[in-house]
Amino acid sequence: MIDALPEQVWAVLADGWTYSDWVVGTVHVRDVDDAWPRVGSRLHHKAGPWPVSLHDSSTVLACEPPHRLVIRAGLWPAGEAVVVFTLEPVGVGATRVRIGEDFAAGPLHWARNKVNDLVLHQRNKETLTRLADIATRQKANG
């Protein structure tokens, strides 16, 4: 639960330049298409620690402001994942945000197990905490 309206949370999702601030594992956003987050637009990022950082991009598969965003996140050669963000208003001024993430291709897809699921769950919890920090800070400043 984030103490901000869906539109305020969506504003963070719609700003591709903030992804390295809240998506755990993304260390640098190299470029963002002007059309982000429209379907087909891409965000170019670097993930993982130096010197093994991976340069790839993520592509928007579905965009339904301010309720749903689906991204195909590239992490090649490790693979790629489909990430679904859903935003649901709760009460007055709060939003339930859910992240669904599933490896769609590559070695990460083939090596799926309970340990990977646990790591992914913990990563996504921290990602949501960071997203909440930014959305509520923008609410306070806006």
N, C-alpha and C positions, 0 to 999 in steps of 0.2 A: 504494500500500500504506500502510495506517495501522496503527500499532503500538497497536492497541486491539481489544477484542472487538467483534463486530458489534452486540451489545446496547449497548455504550458509544457507538458511532457512531450507532446508531439513536436513542439518547437525545437527541442533538443535533438530528437530523432531526425528532424528535417535539416539540421545543420551538420552536414557531413564533416566539417572541420573540427567538431568536438569529439569525434569518435575515439580518438586516442586518449581523451580525458576520462572516458567512462567505460569503454570496452576493454575488459581485462585481456591482456596479451597483445593488443594493438599499441605499438610504441610510437608510431609516427604516421600521420596522414600526409601523403605525398601530393595528392591532387584530388579534387572533387569536381565532377561534371557540373556544369552550370544548371542542368536540369534536375539535379538531385533534389528530392527522392522520387522523381517520376519513373515509371516502369521503363527498364532498359538503361537507366543512367548508372554510372559507376563511380565508386569511391576507390582510390588507389592508396594502398596502405603498406606499412611494414609491420610485421609481427615477430615477436620473439626477441631474445637478447642477442646483442652483437657477440661474436662474429657470425652467428648462424641465423641471422634475421632473414625472414622470407619476404620478398617483394611480390605482391599480388594485388588483386582488386576484388571488390564485391559489387554485385549487380542487383538492382532492385527488380524483383519478380512480380510484386503486387504492392500497391500503395492506395490505402483508403483512409485519408486523413479525417479525423484524428484518432482512428480506431485500430488500424492494422497496417503493418509494414512487413513484407517478406523479402529477405535478402539471400542471395547465394553468395556465401563468403568463401573466397578462394584462399587456400593456404598451401598451394603446390610447392614442393612435391609431396607434402603430407596429405593433401586431399582437399575436399571442400565440404561445406556444411550448408544446409538450408536453415535459416534462422527466422522465426516468426515472432514478432512483437505484437501483442494485443493489449489495447488500452480500454478499460471499462470504467465509466464514472461510478463512484461510490459515494452516496450521501452528497453533502454540499462541499465542494472544493477538494475532493480526493479522487485518486485514480488507482485502480488495481492494474498493475502491469504484469504481464506474463511473458516469459521468454520460452519458446520451444525451439530446441536446436537438435538437429540430427545430421550426422555425417552422411553425405550423399555420394561421395566417390573417393577413391584413393585408399591408401593404407589405413587411415583412420576409420574409414567405413568398414573395412574388412576385419579390423582388430577390435571391434566393439565388444566391450565386456562390462561387468559391474564396476570395476575399478575406474574405467573411463567415464562411466555414467556418474560416479561419485565426484570425480574431479570436475567434470562439466557442471554438475549441480553446484558445487562450491564456487566455481568461477562465475556462474551466472548469478548467484546470490550477491557476490561482490560487485558485479556489473550493475545490478539493480540498485545497490546501495549508492554507487557513484552516480548513476543516472538520477536518483532521488536527490542527492546533494546539489546537482546542477539545476534541476528543475525547480527545487524549492528556493534556491538562491536567486534564480531568475524571477520567481514569484515575488520575493521580498524586494527585489530591485525594480520590478516592473510596475 
